[in-house]
Amino acid sequence: MSKIVPRAMGLLKENIQKVFVGSEETVDLVLTALVCGGHVLIEDVPGLGKTTLVSSLAKSLGCSFARIQFTPDVTPSDVTGYTMFNPATGERIVRMGSVMHQIVLADEINRTGPKTQSSLLEAMQEKQVTIDGETFPLPAPFMVLATQNPAELTGTFPLPEAQLDRFLMRISLGYPDRVQEREILARGMRGEQPETLRQVAGTEELLEIQKEFEKVRCEKPVLDYIIAIAEASRRHEQVALGVSPRGSLALMNAARAYALLMGRDFVQPDDVQRLAEPVLAHRLILKNQAVFKQQTPVQVLRSILQELKVPAVS
């Protein structure tokens, strides 16, 4: 394994945590998604540091960064771009949208309509945008981190399953404990913001790390374990729609990226267990009776993991 991986990942984590106060696991999950080219949906109440986390990641990498504040009046062309006619020259001019950046923060994505939400689908899946029939590749690396507030329903548009499935992970930051909140206040007094961070890794280093990710192995017992989780979700009595093959692929890639982050070139069953909730929970749709009983996808997934035999990998 290249020495660039542990050095760059360590510097990124340390730099982000200079301004973002939260669990180390949250930072690990975001970096895991970054390594394997996935996108992240951060679902939590306002004021917990979602924007700080994303902007500090972009600043630490020196990547181009755009924040799209989604509201009902935002149009698809605001996201992807549009063409306009220049009467002086008679030429068609392409104006690129906010998505034409390496790291994009789709803030409060559920506050805009389905048509605008879907404008991100091509970018997230194909790493390109189409403007008036002309296709433009997005810069590499490319990552969308979207936020939504689960506590407010008025004036919101829930993301459809097709859109949710494009996110590698859905994570929640949670409230800080007393020590963390004291640290947040102290850093606020010192004026520590993402803008004060210096770049500690570059685009070339990240692309090199993503090449190292391609070398991480996932042996047959671990692959069978991932498949067993997916199959169990499909036949679970409380699940209406289980994990698709795309979900299985997402879990495998996330586990490979996490293994690389931990300094290994092979996946362990523990990696799969650790990543199962953030990668798979948002892909499960429960039956109505399970919802009425206040069951959650996370609870169902945990029960599946408890029932399945964990493979032994030498």
N, C-alpha and C positions, 0 to 999 in steps of 0.2 A: 504493500500500500504506500502511495506517495506520502511523503512527510508534510506536504502542503495541506492535507485534509485536517489532521488534528490541530495544526498551528492556526489555520484560518478560522476553523470553527470555534476554537477557544477564544481567539481575539474577537470574533463577532459576538459571542455570548457575553463576554466581559464588557464589551463596549455598549451593547444594548442595555445591559443591566445597570449602567451608569445613570440612565434616566428613567428606565422602566422598572417599576417596583412590582414584582409579581413572582409567581412560582417559576423555578428553573425549568420545570416540565413544560410550561407554556412556551417558553423560548425554544426549547428542544423541538417541540411539535412544529412550530413555524419554520425552523431551520430544516427540519426533516422534509416538509413540503417543498421548501426552496430547492433542496438538493435533487429531488426527483421531478421537479418541474410542475408541481401541483399547486392548486389554489385553495385558499382557506376562508371559511365563513366563521366570523367571530360573533357569537350571539350572546349578548349580555346587556345589562342596564347601562345608561350613560354614566360617564365620569369615572370609569375603571381603568382607563389608560389604553383603550383600543387604538386610538389614533397615534398615541405616543409610541406604542409598540411598532406600528407599521412604519412611521416616519423615521424612527431610530434605526430600523433595519435598512431602509433605503440610504440613509445618511452613512451608515457604517460601511456599506458596499460601494458608495459613490455612484449608485444607479440613478437614472432619471426617475422622477417621482411625480405622480399626479393624484390629486384628491378630487373625486367627483362627489359633490353633495347632492344626493338624489332627492328630488321633490316631484310632486305630480306634474309640474310643467317642464321637466327635463325631457328632451326628445331624443330618439335614437341617433340623430345626426350630431347631437352634442357629444355623444359618446364615441361614435365611430368616425365622424367627419362628414364633409359635404363638398360639393363642387359649386363653383360660382363663375359667372361670366364677367370677364374684364372688358368693359366697353372701350377702353383706351387702346388695348392691343388686339382685341377680338379673340383672345385665348381663354381656354377653360382652366381655371385655377382650382386645385384641390386643397382644401383646408382640412388638415388632420385633426381628429377629435382627441379628447383627453386620454383615450385608451392607448394612444401611440407613445407609451412610456414603458420603461422596464418594470417598475413596480407601481401598481394602480390600487388606490384605496377607494373602493366603492362604498361610500359612507351612507348608512341607513338605506340599503338597497331595497328594502321592502316599502319605502315611501314613494316609489315611482311605479308607474303602470306596467303591466305585463309586456307591452310592446317595447318599452325602453329596457326593461330587464332582459328581454331576449336578445337585445342588440349586443350583449356581452357573450352570447353563446358561441358564435363563430370564433371570437377572439380567444376564449378560454379553451376551446377544443382544438382548433386548427392553427392557433398562433398567427392569425391573419385577419384582416378586415376587408370587406368589399364595399366600395363606394361607387355608386352609379355604374355597376358592372365591372369595375376595375378592382383587382385584388392587390392588396399591399401587405407584405410581411411585417410582423411586429418585431420590435427589437429583442435581441436575446441578451440575457435571460428575460423572461416575461412571467409575471406573477400577479394575480388578482387577489387581494385580501378585502373581503366585503364584511360590513358590519350590519347588524340589525338588532333592534330592541324588542325582546319577546314580551315585554310587559305592556306595551301599547298596541292596541288593535285599531283605534280610530284613525282613519285616513291611511291605512296601510294595505298593501297588496301582497299576500303570502306568496313566497316563491313556489312555482310549480315543481313537481318532482323532477322534470327534465333539467331544470336549472340547478336544483339541489345536487343532482347526480354529477354535475360538472365540478363540484367542489371536492377535492381530495379529502378534506377534513372539515368538521364543524367543531369548534372548541368554545369553551366558556372560561373567562378569566376568574370570575368569582370575587367576592369582597375580600379586601386585604385583612389580615389579622392586625392586632394592636401594634405590634412591632413594625409591620410593613407600613401601616398608616402613619405612624410617627415618622418613619423615614421619608414618606411622601411629603409630609409637611416640612421637614427639614430641607429637603431638596428644593421645595418651592421657595423657601426663604433664600436659598443660595442661588436661585435663578437658573437651575440646571434644566435645560430643555434639549430636545433633539437637535436643534440648530447649533448647539455648542459642541456636538460630537465631531470627532475627526474620522476620516475614512481609514479603516483598518484592513480592508480587503478590496480587491477590484473585480471587475467583470471577468477578466482573463482567469483569475484564480477560481472564481465560481464556476466558470465553464470547464476548467480542469477538474474540479471536484465532481461535477456532473458526469464527466468521462469516467472517473474512478467509480462512480455509482454503478455504471454499466457492468463493472467487473464483479460486483457483489453477488455471491452465489446464494441460491435458495434450493436446498436439497429436496428430494422427493418426499421424505416424511413431513417436512414443513409445508410443502405444496399440498399434500394430502390433508394436512390439518386445516389449511385455509379453505380448501374445498369442502371439508366436513362442516365447518362453521357456516358456509354459505348454504349448503344443503339443509342443515338443521333449521336455518332461518326460514327456508321456503316451505317446510312442512310443519312449522310450529303452529300449534292450535290458535294462538293469539295473533298471528301475523297474516295480513291479507296480501302483502307484497313483500317478498323476501329479497335477499341480496342477489343482484344480477352478476353475470360474469364480469361486467365492468367494475363492480364493487370488489370482487375477488382479486382482480388485477390491481386495483387501487391499494388493497391491503397488502398484497405482495410487494409492490413498489415502495409503499410507505415503510414496510418492515425492512426492506433492503437499505433504504436511505437512513433509517434510524440505526441500523447495524453499522453503517459507515460512520455515522456521527459518533457512535460509541467506540470506534477504532477497530472494527472487525470487517472482514471481507466475506462473511457468511452470516446467514440469518439463524437466530435461535427461536424456539417456540415462545420464549418470553417476549421477544420483540413483537410477535404476532398478537399475543395477549394484550400487551401494552397499547398497541395501536388500534385494536379492534373497535373500541368505543368511539374514538374521534373519527375513524374512517367509515364505519358501518352504520352507526346508530341513526344518522339522518337519512339513510337509504331504506330503512324499514318503515312500512306503513301497517299500522295495527288495525285489526278488525274493530268495528264499532263497539262491540261488547267489552273488548279489552280497554278501549278508551273510557267507556262509562265506568269501569272499575278502577279508573285512574292509573292504569298501567302505562309505562313509558317504554319506548324502544330500548333505552339504556338498561332497564330492568330485565327485559326479555333477553337482550344480548348477554347480560351477565349470567342469566340462568343457563343459556346455551353453553357458555364457556365453562361453567361449573360441571355440566353434565358430560362434556366431551373429554375423552382421554387425551392427555398431552403426550405427544410423541417424544421418545428418547432419541436425542441426536448426539452422536459422539463427536 
